[in-house]
Each structure stands twice: as C-alpha cells, then as structure tokens.
Amino acid sequence: MARRLVFVCMLMMALGSSFPMGEAKDLLPAEPDVSTRLDELYDHEARLFITLYSLAGNGQVDYVTGRLVREHARSAYGNPVYQTEAQPLFYWWNHTMWNDPEQDGVNGNERVYLEHTDFDISRYKPCLFNGQSC
C-alpha cells in the first residue's frame, strides 16, 4: 500500500513540474449523487477506481472522480470487487483536473492540477470493441 502511494505521489510531482498549477475560475462542485453516474472504470496501471458522471443529465461525461484502490479481488461470481479510499484523490470537471492529496472530499482545499484538459475515456474504452462501436 505504501509503495503504491509513493508511486502515485512521485507521478503527481513529476507531472506537476511539467505543468504549471493554475487557478481555475470556477470552484469544484461536490461529488455528484450516484443517480448521475454513467459508468465505472478501473485503471490497473494507476490503481484508480474511476467514476464517470453526467451532471447535465444528457449522457455525456462532464465530471469524473478517481479513488485509490487499496485492494481488489473477485467475488464468488467472478465479478471484480474493489476496496477504495473513502474520498477521491483526483477530480476532472470543466476541463480542469483537480488534486485532493488529503482525500477529504470537496471542501475548498483541492488544488488545480492541470487546466485545459479533458478526461480521455478512449484510454479505457476504445471507439471500437470487438468490431462494435462503444
């Protein structure tokens, strides 16, 4: 667990030195209600459990959270089960990536990590899967 946290922190510092931290114009809204959730993804490389939301309710992803995964296993039925941190480490909203190193939820102490960026879902869901559109 500690090794993963050190890796993620080192990755954040490395990327942070490449991209200047800016000040976003808008304040990050609180994590949306589960009723606006569109999908969930697991990033094996970063060990992040990613939740995609549509605040506008139009089926388009416009808010994303990323929680660190402590452990993952398979249920008796073969489904993945993830034990995650209670609060997200990363948020993507309004073309801005936010970081919350304290992982204490949206309360105003989040930092702008990268502006003018969108969440790239194609990394997890390519436009074609088994010859069918996603």
DSSP file (Angstrom, degrees, kcal/mol; ACC not computed):
  #  RESIDUE AA STRUCTURE BP1 BP2  ACC     N-H-->O    O-->H-N    N-H-->O    O-->H-N    TCO  KAPPA ALPHA  PHI   PSI    X-CA   Y-CA   Z-CA
    1    1 A M     >        0   0    0      0, 0.0     4,-2.1     0, 0.0     5,-0.2   0.000 360.0 360.0 360.0 -48.1    0.0    0.0    0.0
    2    2 A A  H  >  +     0   0    0      1,-0.2     4,-2.4     2,-0.2     5,-0.2   0.879 360.0  54.6 -63.5 -37.1    2.7    2.5    1.0
    3    3 A R  H  > S+     0   0    0      1,-0.2     4,-2.1     2,-0.2    -1,-0.2   0.897 108.5  48.5 -63.7 -40.7    4.7    1.6   -2.2
    4    4 A R  H  > S+     0   0    0      2,-0.2     4,-2.6     1,-0.2    -1,-0.2   0.908 110.9  50.3 -65.7 -41.8    1.6    2.4   -4.4
    5    5 A L  H  X S+     0   0    0     -4,-2.1     4,-2.5     1,-0.2    -2,-0.2   0.897 110.2  49.9 -64.9 -40.0    1.1    5.7   -2.6
    6    6 A V  H  X S+     0   0    0     -4,-2.4     4,-2.6     2,-0.2    -1,-0.2   0.908 110.8  50.6 -63.2 -41.5    4.7    6.7   -3.1
    7    7 A F  H  X S+     0   0    0     -4,-2.1     4,-2.5     2,-0.2    -2,-0.2   0.938 111.9  46.2 -61.0 -47.7    4.4    5.8   -6.8
    8    8 A V  H  X S+     0   0    0     -4,-2.6     4,-2.5     1,-0.2    -2,-0.2   0.910 113.6  49.2 -63.4 -42.0    1.3    7.9   -7.2
    9    9 A C  H  X S+     0   0    0     -4,-2.5     4,-2.4     2,-0.2    -1,-0.2   0.906 111.7  48.6 -63.9 -41.4    2.9   10.9   -5.3
   10   10 A M  H  X S+     0   0    0     -4,-2.6     4,-2.5     2,-0.2    -2,-0.2   0.900 111.5  50.3 -65.3 -39.5    6.0   10.7   -7.4
   11   11 A L  H  X S+     0   0    0     -4,-2.5     4,-2.6     2,-0.2     5,-0.3   0.916 110.7  49.3 -62.6 -43.3    3.9   10.6  -10.5
   12   12 A M  H  X S+     0   0    0     -4,-2.5     4,-2.6     1,-0.2    -2,-0.2   0.906 112.1  47.8 -63.6 -41.8    2.0   13.6   -9.4
   13   13 A M  H  X S+     0   0    0     -4,-2.4     4,-1.8     2,-0.2    -2,-0.2   0.913 112.1  49.7 -66.2 -41.2    5.2   15.5   -8.6
   14   14 A A  H  X S+     0   0    0     -4,-2.5     4,-0.7     1,-0.2    -2,-0.2   0.934 116.5  40.7 -63.8 -46.2    6.7   14.6  -11.9
   15   15 A L  H >X S+     0   0    0     -4,-2.6     4,-1.5     1,-0.2     3,-0.7   0.873 111.4  58.1 -69.6 -35.9    3.7   15.7  -13.9
   16   16 A G  H 3< S+     0   0    0     -4,-2.6    -1,-0.2    -5,-0.3    -2,-0.2   0.836 102.6  53.5 -63.7 -32.4    3.2   18.8  -11.6
   17   17 A S  H 3< S+     0   0    0     -4,-1.8    -1,-0.2     1,-0.2    -2,-0.2   0.741 109.4  49.5 -74.4 -20.9    6.7   20.0  -12.5
   18   18 A S  H << S+     0   0    0     -4,-0.7    -2,-0.2    -3,-0.7    -1,-0.2   0.748 113.8  45.8 -86.1 -25.8    5.9   19.8  -16.2
   19   19 A F  S  < S-     0   0    0     -4,-1.5    -1,-0.2    94,-0.1     2,-0.1  -0.973  86.2-126.3-122.5 122.8    2.6   21.7  -16.0
   20   20 A P        -     0   0    0      0, 0.0     2,-0.4     0, 0.0    95,-0.3  -0.413  27.1-118.2 -67.0 140.3    2.2   24.9  -14.0
   21   21 A M        -     0   0    0     -5,-0.1     2,-0.2    -2,-0.1    92,-0.1  -0.659  39.9-172.5 -78.6 130.1   -0.5   24.9  -11.5
   22   22 A G        -     0   0    0     -2,-0.4     2,-0.6    -3,-0.0    90,-0.3  -0.506  27.6-101.7-113.5-177.0   -3.1   27.5  -12.3
   23   23 A E        -     0   0    0     -2,-0.2     2,-0.2    88,-0.1    88,-0.0  -0.945  32.7-141.2-110.0 116.9   -6.1   29.0  -10.7
   24   24 A A        -     0   0    0     -2,-0.6     4,-0.1     1,-0.1    88,-0.0  -0.491   8.7-136.6 -75.6 147.2   -9.4   27.7  -12.1
   25   25 A K  S    S+     0   0    0     -2,-0.2     2,-0.3     2,-0.1    -1,-0.1   0.871  85.3  54.9 -71.1 -37.5  -12.1   30.3  -12.5
   26   26 A D  S    S-     0   0    0     68,-0.1     2,-0.3     1,-0.0    -2,-0.1  -0.726  85.4-117.5-103.8 147.5  -14.9   28.0  -11.1
   27   27 A L        -     0   0    0     -2,-0.3    -2,-0.1     1,-0.1    -1,-0.0  -0.591  38.7-103.2 -79.0 142.7  -15.0   26.2   -7.8
   28   28 A L        -     0   0    0     -2,-0.3    80,-0.1    82,-0.1    -1,-0.1  -0.475  37.5-130.5 -65.5 124.8  -15.1   22.5   -7.9
   29   29 A P        -     0   0    0      0, 0.0    -1,-0.1     0, 0.0    77,-0.0  -0.384  32.7 -88.4 -74.0 158.9  -18.7   21.2   -7.2
   30   30 A A        -     0   0    0      1,-0.2    77,-0.0    -2,-0.1    75,-0.0  -0.190  59.6 -76.8 -60.6 156.4  -19.2   18.5   -4.7
   31   31 A E        -     0   0    0      1,-0.1    -1,-0.2    -3,-0.1     3,-0.1  -0.345  62.1-110.4 -57.2 131.4  -19.1   14.9   -5.9
   32   32 A P        -     0   0    0      0, 0.0    -1,-0.1     0, 0.0     2,-0.1  -0.084  32.3 -90.5 -66.2 163.8  -22.4   14.2   -7.7
   33   33 A D    >   -     0   0    0      1,-0.1     3,-2.1    22,-0.0     4,-0.2  -0.374  37.0-112.5 -68.2 150.7  -25.2   11.9   -6.5
   34   34 A V  G >  S+     0   0    0      1,-0.3     3,-1.6     2,-0.2    -1,-0.1   0.735 111.9  73.5 -59.5 -23.4  -25.0    8.3   -7.6
   35   35 A S  G 3  S+     0   0    0      1,-0.3    -1,-0.3    18,-0.0    -2,-0.0   0.714  94.9  51.8 -66.4 -18.6  -28.1    8.9   -9.7
   36   36 A T  G <  S+     0   0    0     -3,-2.1    18,-2.3    17,-0.0    -1,-0.3   0.378  82.4 121.6 -96.4   3.5  -25.9   10.9  -12.2
   37   37 A R  E <   +A   53   0A   0     -3,-1.6    16,-0.3    16,-0.2     3,-0.1  -0.488  34.3 177.5 -71.6 131.9  -23.3    8.1  -12.5
   38   38 A L  E     -     0   0A   0     14,-3.3     2,-0.3     1,-0.4    15,-0.2   0.793  59.8 -18.4 -99.4 -39.9  -22.8    6.8  -16.1
   39   39 A D  E     -A   52   0A   0     13,-1.3    13,-2.9     2,-0.0    -1,-0.4  -0.978  49.3-135.0-162.8 165.1  -20.0    4.3  -15.7
   40   40 A E  E     -A   51   0A   0     -2,-0.3     2,-0.3    11,-0.2    11,-0.2  -0.992  22.0-175.7-132.2 141.2  -17.2    3.0  -13.5
   41   41 A L  E     -A   50   0A   0      9,-3.0     9,-2.9    -2,-0.4     2,-0.5  -0.929  18.0-141.4-133.5 155.7  -13.7    2.0  -14.7
   42   42 A Y  E     -A   49   0A   0     -2,-0.3     2,-0.9     7,-0.2     7,-0.2  -0.983   7.7-154.4-121.0 123.1  -10.6    0.5  -13.1
   43   43 A D  E  >> -A   48   0A   0      5,-3.0     4,-1.6    -2,-0.5     5,-1.3  -0.833   8.7-171.1 -94.6 102.7   -7.2    1.8  -14.1
   44   44 A H  T  45S+     0   0    0     -2,-0.9    -1,-0.2     1,-0.2     5,-0.0   0.866  81.9  53.0 -63.7 -37.5   -4.9   -1.1  -13.4
   45   45 A E  T  45S+     0   0    0      1,-0.2    -1,-0.2    -3,-0.1    -2,-0.0   0.933 121.9  27.7 -66.2 -47.8   -1.7    0.9  -14.1
   46   46 A A  T  45S-     0   0    0      2,-0.1    -1,-0.2   -38,-0.0    -2,-0.2   0.542 101.3-128.9 -91.1  -8.3   -2.6    3.8  -11.7
   47   47 A R  T  <5 +     0   0    0     -4,-1.6    22,-2.5     1,-0.2     2,-0.4   0.923  57.9 146.9  55.5  47.4   -4.7    1.6   -9.4
   48   48 A L  E   < -AB  43  68A   0     -5,-1.3    -5,-3.0    20,-0.2     2,-0.7  -0.938  47.2-144.8-114.9 136.0   -7.5    4.2   -9.6
   49   49 A F  E     -AB  42  67A   0     18,-3.2    18,-2.7    -2,-0.4     2,-0.4  -0.903  27.2-158.7 -95.8 116.6  -11.2    3.4   -9.4
   50   50 A I  E     -AB  41  66A   0     -9,-2.9    -9,-3.0    -2,-0.7     2,-0.5  -0.836  10.5-164.2-108.3 131.3  -12.7    6.0  -11.8
   51   51 A T  E     -AB  40  65A   0     14,-2.3    14,-2.1    -2,-0.4     2,-0.4  -0.962   7.6-153.3-116.9 129.3  -16.4    7.0  -11.7
   52   52 A L  E     -AB  39  64A   0    -13,-2.9   -14,-3.3    -2,-0.5   -13,-1.3  -0.862  16.1-175.5-104.8 132.6  -17.9    8.9  -14.7
   53   53 A Y  E     -AB  37  63A   0     10,-2.8     9,-2.3    -2,-0.4    10,-1.2  -0.856  24.6-148.4-124.7 158.6  -20.9   11.3  -14.1
   54   54 A S    >   +     0   0    0    -18,-2.3     3,-0.7    -2,-0.3     5,-0.1  -0.857  16.1 176.4-124.7  94.3  -23.2   13.4  -16.2
   55   55 A L  T 3  S+     0   0    0     -2,-0.4    -1,-0.1     1,-0.2     6,-0.1   0.866  84.0  54.1 -64.2 -35.2  -24.2   16.4  -14.2
   56   56 A A  T 3  S-     0   0    0      4,-0.3    -1,-0.2    -3,-0.1     5,-0.1   0.660 105.3-131.8 -73.9 -15.7  -26.2   17.8  -17.2
   57   57 A G  S <  S+     0   0    0     -3,-0.7    -2,-0.1     3,-0.2    -1,-0.1   0.707  75.3 115.1  73.7  19.7  -28.1   14.5  -17.4
   58   58 A N  S    S-     0   0    0      2,-0.3     3,-0.1     0, 0.0    -1,-0.1   0.290  91.2-104.6-105.1   9.3  -27.5   14.2  -21.2
   59   59 A G  S    S+     0   0    0      1,-0.3     2,-0.4    -5,-0.1    -4,-0.0   0.436  84.4 122.1  83.4  -1.5  -25.4   11.0  -21.1
   60   60 A Q        -     0   0    0      1,-0.0     2,-0.4     2,-0.0    -4,-0.3  -0.807  69.8-114.9 -96.0 134.5  -22.2   13.0  -21.7
   61   61 A V        +     0   0    0     -2,-0.4    -7,-0.2     1,-0.2     3,-0.1  -0.524  50.0 151.4 -69.2 123.2  -19.4   12.6  -19.2
   62   62 A D        +     0   0    0     -9,-2.3    32,-0.7    -2,-0.4     2,-0.3   0.314  62.2  39.9-134.7   5.2  -18.8   16.0  -17.5
   63   63 A Y  E     -BC  53  93A   0    -10,-1.2   -10,-2.8    30,-0.1     2,-0.4  -0.941  62.3-179.3-155.5 132.7  -17.5   15.1  -14.1
   64   64 A V  E     -BC  52  92A   0     28,-2.3    28,-2.6    -2,-0.3     2,-0.3  -0.994   7.7-164.2-137.5 140.2  -15.0   12.3  -13.1
   65   65 A T  E     -BC  51  91A   0    -14,-2.1   -14,-2.3    -2,-0.4     2,-0.4  -0.929   4.2-158.8-120.6 151.6  -13.6   11.1   -9.8
   66   66 A G  E     -BC  50  90A   0     24,-2.3    23,-2.8    -2,-0.3    24,-1.8  -0.959   9.5-172.4-131.6 115.0  -10.6    8.9   -9.3
   67   67 A R  E     -B   49   0A   0    -18,-2.7   -18,-3.2    -2,-0.4     2,-0.2  -0.838  28.8-113.1-106.1 142.4  -10.1    7.0   -6.0
   68   68 A L  E     -B   48   0A   0     19,-0.4    17,-2.1    -2,-0.4     2,-0.6  -0.509  30.0-132.2 -68.5 138.8   -7.1    5.0   -5.0
   69   69 A V  E     -F   84   0B   0    -22,-2.5    15,-0.3    15,-0.2     3,-0.1  -0.840  20.4-174.1 -96.8 124.3   -7.7    1.3   -4.8
   70   70 A R  E    S-     0   0B   0     13,-3.1     2,-0.3    -2,-0.6    14,-0.2   0.922  71.3  -9.1 -79.5 -48.9   -6.5   -0.4   -1.6
   71   71 A E  E     -F   83   0B   0     12,-1.4    12,-3.2     2,-0.0     2,-0.3  -0.983  58.8-162.8-147.0 153.1   -7.3   -4.0   -2.7
   72   72 A H  E     +F   82   0B   0     -2,-0.3     2,-0.3    10,-0.2    10,-0.2  -0.995  18.1 155.2-139.4 149.3   -9.1   -5.7   -5.4
   73   73 A A  E     -F   81   0B   0      8,-2.3     8,-2.7    -2,-0.3     2,-0.4  -0.837  39.5 -96.7-151.7-176.0  -10.5   -9.3   -5.6
   74   74 A R  E     -F   80   0B   0     -2,-0.3     5,-0.0     6,-0.2    -2,-0.0  -0.938  32.0-129.1-115.6 139.8  -13.1  -11.4   -7.4
   75   75 A S    >   -     0   0    0      4,-3.0     3,-1.9    -2,-0.4     6,-0.0  -0.202  39.2 -92.7 -74.3 175.0  -16.5  -12.2   -5.9
   76   76 A A  T 3  S+     0   0    0      1,-0.3    -1,-0.1     2,-0.1    -2,-0.0   0.731 130.7  52.8 -61.1 -21.6  -17.7  -15.8   -5.8
   77   77 A Y  T 3  S-     0   0    0      2,-0.1    -1,-0.3     3,-0.0    -2,-0.0   0.394 122.7-105.6 -95.3   1.1  -19.5  -15.0   -9.1
   78   78 A G  S <  S+     0   0    0     -3,-1.9    -2,-0.1     1,-0.3     0, 0.0   0.477  74.6 137.6  90.3   2.6  -16.3  -13.7  -10.7
   79   79 A N        -     0   0    0      1,-0.1    -4,-3.0    -5,-0.0    -1,-0.3  -0.576  59.7-105.7 -81.8 145.1  -17.1  -10.0  -10.6
   80   80 A P  E     -F   74   0B   0      0, 0.0     2,-0.4     0, 0.0    -6,-0.2  -0.457  31.8-164.5 -70.3 141.8  -14.4   -7.6   -9.5
   81   81 A V  E     -F   73   0B   0     -8,-2.7    -8,-2.3    -2,-0.1     2,-0.4  -0.998   5.4-162.7-127.9 127.4  -14.7   -6.1   -6.0
   82   82 A Y  E     -F   72   0B   0     -2,-0.4     2,-0.7   -10,-0.2   -10,-0.2  -0.926  14.3-155.9-117.5 133.3  -12.6   -3.0   -5.1
   83   83 A Q  E     +F   71   0B   0    -12,-3.2   -13,-3.1    -2,-0.4   -12,-1.4  -0.938  32.8 176.2-101.8 114.8  -11.8   -1.6   -1.7
   84   84 A T  E     -F   69   0B   0     -2,-0.7   -15,-0.2   -15,-0.3     2,-0.1  -0.652  36.8 -86.9-115.5 168.3  -11.1    2.1   -2.3
   85   85 A E        -     0   0    0    -17,-2.1    -1,-0.1    -2,-0.2     4,-0.1  -0.401  42.9-117.2 -65.3 153.8  -10.3    5.1   -0.3
   86   86 A A  S    S+     0   0    0     17,-0.1    -1,-0.1    -2,-0.1    18,-0.1   0.851  95.7  35.8 -66.1 -35.1  -13.5    6.9    1.0
   87   87 A Q  S    S-     0   0    0     16,-0.3   -19,-0.4    15,-0.1    -2,-0.1  -0.874  92.9 -97.9-122.4 152.7  -12.8   10.1   -0.9
   88   88 A P        -     0   0    0      0, 0.0    17,-0.4     0, 0.0   -21,-0.3  -0.245  12.9-157.6 -66.8 153.6  -11.3   10.7   -4.4
   89   89 A L  S    S+     0   0    0    -23,-2.8    11,-2.8     1,-0.2     2,-0.3   0.723  82.2  32.6 -93.0 -34.3   -7.7   11.7   -5.0
   90   90 A F  E     -CD  66  99A   0    -24,-1.8   -24,-2.3     9,-0.2     2,-0.3  -0.928  61.0-172.0-127.0 149.8   -8.5   13.3   -8.4
   91   91 A Y  E     -CD  65  98A   0      7,-2.1     7,-3.5    -2,-0.3     2,-0.5  -0.991   7.1-160.6-133.7 142.2  -11.4   15.1   -9.9
   92   92 A W  E     +CD  64  97A   0    -28,-2.6   -28,-2.3    -2,-0.3     2,-0.3  -0.994  30.2 143.4-120.9 124.3  -11.9   16.1  -13.6
   93   93 A W  E >   +CD  63  96A   0      3,-2.7     3,-1.2    -2,-0.5   -30,-0.1  -0.958  60.3   4.9-159.5 140.4  -14.5   18.9  -14.2
   94   94 A N  T 3  S-     0   0    0    -32,-0.7    22,-0.2    -2,-0.3   -68,-0.1   0.880 128.4 -55.1  53.8  45.4  -14.9   21.8  -16.5
   95   95 A H  T 3  S+     0   0    0      1,-0.2    22,-2.2    21,-0.1    21,-0.9   0.746 118.0 109.0  62.1  26.7  -11.7   21.0  -18.5
   96   96 A T  E <   -DE  93 115A   0     -3,-1.2    -3,-2.7    19,-0.2     2,-0.5  -0.996  60.0-145.3-135.1 138.2   -9.7   21.0  -15.3
   97   97 A M  E     -DE  92 114A   0     17,-3.3    16,-3.2    -2,-0.4    17,-1.8  -0.906  21.3-163.7-101.8 128.0   -8.1   18.2  -13.3
   98   98 A W  E     -DE  91 112A   0     -7,-3.5    -7,-2.1    -2,-0.5     2,-0.4  -0.823   5.9-150.6-111.8 149.7   -8.1   18.8   -9.5
   99   99 A N  E     -DE  90 111A   0     12,-2.9    12,-2.9    -2,-0.3    -9,-0.2  -0.965  10.1-173.6-120.9 137.0   -6.0   17.0   -6.9
  100  100 A D    >   +     0   0    0    -11,-2.8     3,-1.8    -2,-0.4     5,-0.2  -0.719   6.3 176.2-127.7  80.4   -7.1   16.4   -3.3
  101  101 A P  T 3  S+     0   0    0      0, 0.0    -1,-0.1     0, 0.0     9,-0.1   0.766  81.9  55.5 -60.8 -25.0   -4.0   14.9   -1.5
  102  102 A E  T 3  S-     0   0    0      7,-0.1   -13,-0.1    -3,-0.1   -15,-0.1   0.683  95.3-146.6 -78.0 -16.8   -5.8   14.9    1.8
  103  103 A Q    <   +     0   0    0     -3,-1.8   -16,-0.3   -14,-0.1   -17,-0.1   0.924  53.6 135.0  49.1  51.0   -8.6   12.9    0.2
  104  104 A D        -     0   0    0      1,-0.4    -1,-0.1   -16,-0.1   -15,-0.1   0.116  66.5-103.1-114.8  19.8  -11.1   14.6    2.5
  105  105 A G        -     0   0    0    -17,-0.4     2,-0.7    -5,-0.2    -1,-0.4  -0.037  61.4 -39.1  82.8 170.1  -13.8   15.3   -0.1
  106  106 A V  S    S+     0   0    0      1,-0.2   -76,-0.1     2,-0.1   -75,-0.0  -0.581  77.9 133.1 -73.4 111.5  -14.7   18.6   -1.8
  107  107 A N  S    S-     0   0    0     -2,-0.7    -1,-0.2   -77,-0.0    -2,-0.0   0.229  81.7 -85.1-144.5  11.7  -14.3   21.3    0.8
  108  108 A G  S    S+     0   0    0    -80,-0.1    -2,-0.1    -3,-0.1    -3,-0.0   0.291 107.7  94.3 102.7 -10.8  -12.2   24.0   -0.8
  109  109 A N        +     0   0    0     -4,-0.3    -7,-0.1     2,-0.1     2,-0.1   0.330  54.5 119.1 -97.3   9.5   -8.7   22.7   -0.2
  110  110 A E        -     0   0    0    -10,-0.1     2,-0.4   -82,-0.1   -10,-0.2  -0.399  56.1-139.0 -70.5 151.5   -8.5   21.0   -3.6
  111  111 A R  E     -E   99   0A   0    -12,-2.9   -12,-2.9    -2,-0.1     2,-0.5  -0.896  16.2-112.8-115.6 142.7   -5.7   22.1   -5.9
  112  112 A V  E     +E   98   0A   0     -2,-0.4   -14,-0.2   -90,-0.3     3,-0.1  -0.616  35.4 177.1 -70.3 124.7   -5.8   22.7   -9.6
  113  113 A Y  E     -     0   0A   0    -16,-3.2     2,-0.3    -2,-0.5   -15,-0.2   0.818  65.2  -3.3 -98.5 -42.0   -3.5   20.1  -11.1
  114  114 A L  E     -E   97   0A   0    -17,-1.8   -17,-3.3   -93,-0.1    -1,-0.3  -0.918  64.4-155.8-157.9 126.2   -3.9   20.7  -14.8
  115  115 A E  E    S+E   96   0A   0    -95,-0.3   -19,-0.2    -2,-0.3   -20,-0.1  -0.579  72.0  32.4 -99.5 166.0   -6.1   23.1  -16.7
  116  116 A H  S    S+     0   0    0    -21,-0.9     2,-0.3   -22,-0.2   -20,-0.2   0.910  91.5 120.8  56.9  48.1   -7.4   22.9  -20.3
  117  117 A T        -     0   0    0    -22,-2.2     2,-0.3    -3,-0.3    -1,-0.2  -0.977  47.4-152.7-138.3 150.8   -7.6   19.1  -20.2
  118  118 A D        -     0   0    0     -2,-0.3     2,-0.5    -3,-0.1   -21,-0.1  -0.860  32.8 -99.8-118.9 157.7  -10.4   16.6  -20.7
  119  119 A F        -     0   0    0     -2,-0.3     2,-1.2   -58,-0.1     3,-0.1  -0.665  34.9-140.6 -75.3 125.2  -10.8   13.1  -19.4
  120  120 A D    >   +     0   0    0     -2,-0.5     3,-1.3     1,-0.2     4,-0.3  -0.720  26.2 174.4 -94.0  91.5   -9.7   10.7  -22.2
  121  121 A I  G >>  +     0   0    0     -2,-1.2     4,-2.9     1,-0.3     3,-1.5   0.731  69.5  77.6 -69.2 -21.1  -12.2    7.9  -22.0
  122  122 A S  G 34 S+     0   0    0      1,-0.3    -1,-0.3     2,-0.2     5,-0.1   0.734  82.5  67.2 -63.5 -19.8  -10.7    6.3  -25.1
  123  123 A R  G <4 S+     0   0    0     -3,-1.3    -1,-0.3     1,-0.2    -2,-0.2   0.844 116.2  25.6 -64.7 -32.3   -7.8    5.1  -23.0
  124  124 A Y  T <4 S+     0   0    0     -3,-1.5    -2,-0.2    -4,-0.3    -1,-0.2   0.732 134.4  32.0-102.4 -30.2  -10.3    2.8  -21.2
  125  125 A K  S  < S-     0   0    0     -4,-2.9    -1,-0.2     4,-0.0    -2,-0.1  -0.823  78.0-152.8-133.3  92.8  -12.9    2.3  -23.9
  126  126 A P        -     0   0    0      0, 0.0     8,-0.1     0, 0.0    -3,-0.1  -0.189  32.7-105.8 -61.9 160.4  -11.6    2.4  -27.4
  127  127 A C  S    S+     0   0    0      6,-0.1     7,-1.4     1,-0.1     2,-0.4   0.760 107.9  41.8 -63.3 -23.4  -14.1    3.6  -30.1
  128  128 A L  E     -G  133   0C   0      5,-0.2     2,-0.4     6,-0.1     5,-0.2  -0.987  63.0-178.5-126.2 135.9  -14.4    0.0  -31.3
  129  129 A F  E >  S-G  132   0C   0      3,-2.9     3,-1.8    -2,-0.4    -4,-0.0  -0.970  80.8 -17.2-132.5 117.1  -14.7   -3.1  -29.2
  130  130 A N  T 3  S-     0   0    0     -2,-0.4     3,-0.1     1,-0.3    -1,-0.1   0.866 128.9 -55.0  52.8  38.2  -14.9   -6.4  -31.0
  131  131 A G  T 3  S+     0   0    0      1,-0.2     2,-0.4     0, 0.0    -1,-0.3   0.486 118.0 109.8  78.8   2.7  -15.8   -4.5  -34.1
  132  132 A Q  E <  S-G  129   0C   0     -3,-1.8    -3,-2.9     1,-0.0    -1,-0.2  -0.872  73.7-108.0-113.1 145.9  -18.8   -2.7  -32.5
  133  133 A S  E      G  128   0C   0     -2,-0.4    -5,-0.2    -5,-0.2    -6,-0.1  -0.377 360.0 360.0 -65.5 146.6  -19.0    1.0  -31.6
  134  134 A C              0   0    0     -7,-1.4    -1,-0.1    -8,-0.1    -6,-0.1   0.455 360.0 360.0 -76.5 360.0  -18.8    1.8  -27.9
